[in-house]
């Protein structure tokens, strides 16, 4: 995956479908025979401005309440998630029982913990007085930012892999069992041990899935914990009966 693709994936995961306004410059327009129409895709030249006008705090609050883990009951395999996004690009929620097959906790801290502008979600450094994104709606204002875990992980089961799913704060803290401050004090060996705790275990993962750009499937992890073996057996048997 190209670095620009990963950045675009991280950006669209912050958007609110049917409410967010995007201004997109230098997108690639081409005819898609599968969809029988013109489609747009992004590349390294594309500039995306989120909500060029004032960001609605009411919308952000509504977004934070848009899901409840207890209400998510549909179980999918990875291949079923992919198929569902191809058939219908609408947002949906589900549970998958899989392995975290990529979790770069032993990378440099700057790749695990990031600071982003609260207005446009552009990655920034805390020592800046204002956002460095030239198209940020609050660029002329004092920097408002948040720092937290900001990981792209892969989820794998017997049917395939979902690449670059977002695992971010506060879900990441709950999943990993440590705060950002505690993580920065861990040794390299301790971070590696934490990583393998998840790579070797099947997890129960609540995920929000959407597809906003051509060939850009987005997975946002809402909860992740080591799965109960009995629960896995029950749901996997039910999935096999549906096939």
C-alpha positions in Angstrom: 0.0 0.0 0.0 1.3 3.4 -0.9 1.8 6.0 1.8 -0.7 8.3 0.1 -3.3 5.5 0.1 -2.9 5.0 3.8 -3.2 8.7 4.5 -6.4 8.8 2.4 -7.8 5.8 4.3 -7.1 7.5 7.6 -8.8 10.7 6.4 -12.0 9.1 5.2 -12.4 7.1 8.4 -13.1 10.4 10.2 -15.9 11.5 7.9 -19.6 11.4 8.7 -21.5 9.9 5.7 -24.3 12.1 4.3 -23.2 15.0 6.6 -19.6 15.7 5.8 -18.9 18.2 2.9 -15.8 17.5 0.8 -14.0 19.8 -1.6 -11.8 17.6 -3.8 -9.2 19.0 -6.2 -7.1 17.0 -8.7 -9.0 13.7 -8.4 -8.7 11.2 -11.2 -11.9 10.8 -13.2 -12.5 7.7 -15.2 -15.3 5.5 -16.6 -16.0 2.4 -14.4 -17.6 -0.3 -16.5 -18.6 -2.2 -13.4 -20.7 0.7 -12.1 -21.5 1.9 -15.6 -20.7 5.5 -14.8 -17.9 8.0 -14.1 -16.0 7.6 -10.8 -13.3 9.5 -9.0 -10.2 8.2 -7.3 -7.4 9.9 -5.4 -3.7 9.9 -6.0 -0.7 11.8 -4.6 -1.8 15.1 -6.4 -5.3 15.0 -4.9 -6.2 17.6 -2.3 -9.2 16.9 0.0 -10.7 19.7 2.1 -13.1 18.5 4.8 -16.0 20.8 5.7 -14.6 24.0 4.0 -17.1 26.0 6.1 -17.6 25.8 9.9 -17.6 22.4 11.4 -20.8 21.6 13.2 -20.3 20.5 16.8 -23.8 19.1 16.7 -22.8 16.8 13.9 -19.7 15.6 15.8 -21.8 14.9 18.8 -24.3 12.9 16.7 -21.4 11.0 15.2 -20.1 10.0 18.6 -23.5 8.5 19.4 -24.0 6.8 16.1 -23.3 3.3 17.3 -23.9 1.2 20.4 -21.8 -2.0 20.8 -24.7 -3.9 22.3 -26.8 -3.2 19.2 -24.2 -4.7 16.9 -25.1 -8.4 16.5 -24.5 -9.4 12.9 -21.4 -11.7 12.5 -19.4 -11.7 9.2 -16.4 -13.4 7.9 -13.8 -11.2 6.2 -14.9 -12.3 2.7 -18.5 -11.5 3.6 -17.5 -8.0 4.7 -15.8 -7.4 1.3 -18.8 -8.8 -0.6 -21.2 -6.6 1.4 -19.2 -3.4 0.5 -19.2 -4.4 -3.2 -23.0 -5.0 -3.2 -23.9 -1.9 -1.2 -21.5 1.0 -0.3 -23.6 2.1 2.6 -22.1 2.1 6.1 -22.7 -1.0 8.2 -21.6 -2.5 11.5 -20.7 -6.0 12.3 -18.6 -8.5 14.4 -15.8 -10.6 13.0 -13.8 -13.3 14.8 -10.3 -13.1 13.4 -6.7 -12.6 14.1 -4.9 -9.2 14.2 -2.3 -10.2 11.5 -0.5 -6.8 11.5 0.0 -4.7 14.6 3.1 -2.5 14.4 3.4 -1.7 18.1 7.2 -2.2 18.0 7.6 0.5 15.3 8.9 3.9 16.3 6.6 5.7 18.8 5.8 8.4 16.2 4.2 5.7 14.0 2.0 4.4 16.8 1.1 7.6 18.6 0.1 10.7 16.5 -1.1 14.2 17.0 -3.8 15.5 14.7 -5.6 18.8 14.2 -9.0 18.6 15.8 -10.5 20.5 12.9 -9.2 18.8 9.8 -7.6 15.6 11.2 -4.3 16.5 9.5 -1.2 15.1 11.3 0.7 17.9 13.1 3.4 18.3 15.7 2.5 19.8 19.1 5.1 22.5 18.9 3.3 24.2 16.0 1.2 27.3 16.8 -1.4 26.5 14.1 -2.3 23.7 11.7 0.1 23.3 8.8 -2.6 22.1 6.5 -3.0 25.0 4.1 -6.7 24.1 3.6 -7.6 23.6 7.2 -10.7 25.7 8.1 -9.0 26.8 11.3 -5.5 27.4 10.0 -5.5 31.1 11.1 -6.6 30.1 14.6 -4.6 28.6 17.5 -3.9 24.9 17.1 -6.5 22.6 18.6 -5.1 19.1 18.6 -5.4 15.7 20.2 -2.8 13.0 20.7 -3.5 9.3 20.8 -2.9 5.8 19.4 -3.3 5.9 15.6 -2.7 2.5 14.1 -3.6 0.8 10.9 -4.0 -3.0 11.5 -4.9 -6.0 9.4 -7.7 -8.4 10.4 -7.4 -12.0 9.0 -9.6 -15.1 9.2 -9.8 -18.3 7.1 -11.5 -16.3 4.2 -9.1 -13.5 3.8 -7.7 -10.2 5.2 -9.1 -6.8 5.8 -6.2 -4.4 5.3 -5.6 -1.1 7.1 -8.4 -1.0 9.6 -8.1 1.9 12.0 -7.4 1.2 15.7 -7.4 4.5 17.5 -7.8 6.1 20.9 -9.8 5.5 23.0 -10.6 2.0 21.6 -6.8 1.3 21.4 -6.3 2.0 25.1 -9.1 -0.4 26.0 -7.8 -3.0 23.6 -4.1 -2.8 24.6 -4.8 -2.2 28.3 -2.6 0.8 28.6 -2.6 4.5 28.2 -0.5 6.5 25.7 1.7 7.7 28.6 2.2 4.1 29.8 3.0 2.9 26.3 5.7 5.4 25.8 7.5 4.1 29.0 7.5 0.5 27.8 10.7 -1.1 26.6 11.0 -2.5 23.1 10.7 -6.1 24.4 7.5 -5.1 26.3 5.9 -3.6 23.2 6.8 -6.7 21.2 5.3 -8.9 23.9 2.1 -6.8 23.8 2.0 -7.2 20.0 2.3 -11.0 20.1 -0.4 -11.2 22.7 -2.9 -10.3 19.9 -1.2 -11.8 16.9 -1.5 -15.3 18.4 -5.1 -15.1 19.6 -8.4 -15.0 17.8 -10.2 -11.8 18.7 -13.8 -10.6 18.8 -13.8 -7.4 16.8 -16.6 -4.9 16.4 -16.1 -3.0 13.2 -17.7 -0.1 11.3 -17.3 -0.5 7.6 -17.8 2.1 4.8 -16.7 2.7 1.3 -16.5 6.4 0.3 -14.0 6.4 -2.5 -13.5 4.1 -5.5 -11.8 0.9 -4.4 -11.3 2.4 -0.9 -12.9 0.2 1.7 -12.6 1.6 5.3 -12.8 -0.4 8.5 -12.9 1.4 11.9 -12.4 -0.8 14.9 -15.0 0.0 17.6 -13.9 -2.7 20.1 -11.4 -5.6 20.2 -10.8 -8.2 22.8 -9.5 -11.8 22.9 -12.5 -14.0 22.0 -14.1 -16.7 24.1 -13.4 -20.1 22.4 -17.0 -21.3 23.0 -18.4 -18.1 21.5 -16.2 -18.5 18.5 -17.3 -22.1 17.9 -20.9 -21.2 18.2 -20.7 -18.4 15.7 -18.4 -20.1 13.2 -20.9 -23.1 13.2 -23.7 -20.7 12.4 -21.7 -19.1 9.6 -21.0 -22.4 8.0 -24.7 -23.3 8.1 -25.5 -20.1 6.2 -23.1 -20.9 3.4 
